[in-house]
Structure formats: C-alpha cells, structure tokens
C-alpha cells in the first residue's frame, strides 16, 4: 500500500483510524493532519504521528490543555 502524502506530511490510513483507540481512555481518536497527531478528546491527549506511524504511548502524548492545544 502506497503512503499518501501532501504538504502537511504523510496521511494516516482511514481504515487504520477505524480500529485505533486511545490506550488510556479506550475511546475514539480523530486525526489532525495539520499537527500530525491523533487526538483523544476523552483523555485530553494528542498522540504524535511520525512518518505515518501513530505513536500511541501516553508518555509521548501532548496534553490538549498545553500551550498550542487544538481548538
């Protein structure tokens, strides 16, 4: 499967998003293409996506209430 890219970087496969959940809350994740993050509103965390690979580690996640949090 070819990785899709645009000026904002690699995209996460929509089928993958259907099965991924937040490791902390077990709730759904949404993809923020601008920031290259998977966002868990329930946990208040944003997990980085590096080179198209979701990093679903709580220690690597950014808190949404941190400076620059998604609106």
N, C-alpha and C positions, 0 to 999 in steps of 0.2 A: 504494500500500500504506500503510495507516494505521500510525502508530507506536504501539506498545503502551507504556503507562506504568503504574507503580504508585507507591507511596510512596517507593520507592527510586530512582525515575527511569526513563528510557527503557530498554527491553529491546533486546538485540541479536537480530536475526532468526536463528532456529536454522539456516536454510538457509545463511546467511552464515557461521556458525560452522563448518559442514561444509567450507567451502573455504578459510577463512583459515588461515594458518600463521605461525609466528614468523619474522620476517625474519632473525633471527640464526641460529637453530638449524634452521629449516625444519621444526620439529616442531609437533605439535598445540597448540591453545590451548583453555583452558577459561574459562568466563565466571563471574566473581564479581559477582553482582548487588548485593550489599551495598556493595562498594567501587567498582562500576562500572569494572571492569578485566578485561582479557583476560590470563590467566596462562599463561606458558610455564614449566613445571617444568624442562624440559631446559636452558633458558637461564638460569633463575633470575630472570626478569624479569616484571613486570606492566605491561601497556600500558594507558593510560587510555582510557576511552570517554567522550567529551564530546558531550552532546546526541544520543546514539545513534550517534555516529560513532567507530569504532575508530581510534585514533591509533597506528599501527604503526611508530613511529620509535624506534630504540634510544635516541636522546638524550632522548626524552620518557618512557621507561620507568623504573619504580621497581624497584630491586633487591629481591628477596624477602628477603634477609638484613638489609635496613634495618629500623630500628625500626618496629614496627607491621606487620611482614610477615604474610602469610596463613599460618595454621597448616597 
